[in-house]
Structures are given as structure tokens and as C-alpha cells.
Amino acid sequence: MIWMFALGIICIAISMGSVQGGVALPFLFLNALMDAISRPLTQPTRFLVVTITCFSVCAAYGSWMLSKTNPWFAKLMVVMLIFDALYWGGLSLKPHNTTMPHLSCEIDVDGGMLIWPEDGRDGELGTSRLLQMQHEKPSVQIGIASWRLLEKRALADIRGAGFSMITDPIWNEQRLMKLGFTAVLVEKNGVQVPVYEARLKDCGDFYWMPLE
């Protein structure tokens, strides 16, 4: 149990990140190593999983030892575990309430679909990913940023084809189609694209247009 407890403490120190108050912490050096070996482990909070496991084993072992001399202690621990689960633990968690986007029309195209202006900006692209999950269409957005890609990101090619908020929304449709995208979904309450207004088709909260 001493080694399990020590491992849990070490992982807490690692989970504090690279720098705190101008002081370099152990993760600063581990991060440089993991960047070359295993990029998913460059996220410090993931080491808390090891800490939780180690401390759980220590708590279970200690409770088992105490229950051997005091049978009522085991019953008290069960009550405490139920109380903890209901007020702080897993049983207190609420089901997700994320509203999934829904299209009120049928878009009969194959290939990927770009979202404007969502895919044209940088940052957290929640709507784009939710639409991808809901309608099972390929997206330009990556799923987990820390995984090393086999090839370069398609996002750079999308930007090169003019699909960006930085420039005027005039897209090189042929280049986008060569990348596998066949349509663009436009948010009605987002940044409008006057140059394509004549080609937009109504789709509830969105417009859409096939690339050509």
C-alpha cells in the first residue's frame, strides 16, 4: 500500500502541469518526452486516473483491515459510500442535456459537408462537431487534437481554398471538391455570404448549397 500511495502522490504532482508560480514542476520534463513518444500523455490531468485508482485501492485495503477488528465499521463504510455516491459521486451526475442540431430537410449529397461560418473560424467548433455526430457526415474538424495524424490536417487545405473568416467568403469550389467536400451548410443567424445567396436552399435553421 505504501508504493500505491506514493504512486498516487507522484501522479498528483504530475497533474499540476508544467509551471506553477514560475516554478518548473516535474511534468515540464515529462511533457517534452511524451511529445515524442505518446502525445495523449501530454495532458497532465490524465494522470489523475492513476491517482484515483491508487487511492481507491489504499482506501479499500484500509477499510478491509479495520473491518476485521470492528464488523460494524464495514457497514458504516457501505453507508458512507452510498451517501458519497448520491451527493458527490457518480450517482449525483445528471444526464447530458446538449441539444443536438437537426436539419429539417433532406440533403441528398455524398461526401463531406462544410459548415459556414463554423468551419471558417478557429477555436472551439461545437456546432460543426455536433452536426457531424448527428448526421454522420465527414467533417474537416479533428476529433482529438493530441493524436498524431498520419497525414497533414485538411484544415490548411480548406483555408487555402478560401474557406476562412479571415478573407472574403469566396470559395474555390473545385479545390474543396477535390478534398472530398460536396456541399456547404450555412447558419441562418451566422455570417452571411451574399455572393452565394442565389444558390442557397432553405433547410430550417440553415441554408445549404451543393458545390459545383
PyMOL commands that set and color helices and strands:
alter all, ss='L'
color gray80, all
select helices_A, chain A and resi 2-15+26-37+39-42+44-69+71-87+90-92+118-120+126-135+154-160+173-178+194-199
alter helices_A, ss='H'
color red, helices_A
select strands_A, chain A and resi 19-20+23-24+112-116+181-187+201-203+206-210
alter strands_A, ss='S'
color yellow, strands_A
deselect
rebuild
show_as cartoon
